[in-house]
Structure formats: C-alpha cells, structure tokens
Amino acid sequence: MHLVDTSVWIDYINGKETEHVSFLDQRLSNPVAFGLNGLIYLEILQGANNQKAFEQFQRHFSGQQFYHFSLINLLDIQDSGFIGSVVRYS
C-alpha cells in the first residue's frame, strides 16, 4: 500500500513531471493499492482555485481508499476543504 503525499498529488494534477509523479503514474496504471488520509484530502480540496476544480477533486478523490489515523469525519474534511478553497478563489 502506498500513501501518496499532497505535494505529489498536486504535481500530478498540474501535469508536472517529477520522479515522484512518475512513480505515482506507474502505480495508478497497475493494480497496486494506494490511498490517502483525511489530511491529504483536505489539503487537495483546499488547493482548488475555483468551484469547478473543487468539485472535480471531490469527485475523484472521495472515491479513493482512505486510511484514517484518527476519528476525523470525512464530511468534516470535505466541508473544511470547501471553506479553504472558497477563501483562496474568492
């Protein structure tokens, strides 16, 4: 199982070519388990620069495997991500 950091997801989303993005890209094309945790999901959602991007991130990442390290509620994370992204693109 691979837990992918926010910085790698952001580079992947932005089409940046790095060693870590290449590693992720290879894992996404193979049946290797990967996932994220609530804090990484929150950071990704907060990185949305408009409503459309937020909704795209939410659709894609909410369906991924989550590895929770505490009792953080996924809906609370989505709400926090939305608030953070609205502040950025307002």
Buried (B, 14 or more C-beta within 10 A) or exposed (E): EEEBBBEBBBBBBEEEEEEBBEEBEEBEEEEEEBBBBBBBBBBBBBBBEEEEBBEEBBEEBEEEEBBEEEEBEEEEBBEBBBEBBBEEEE
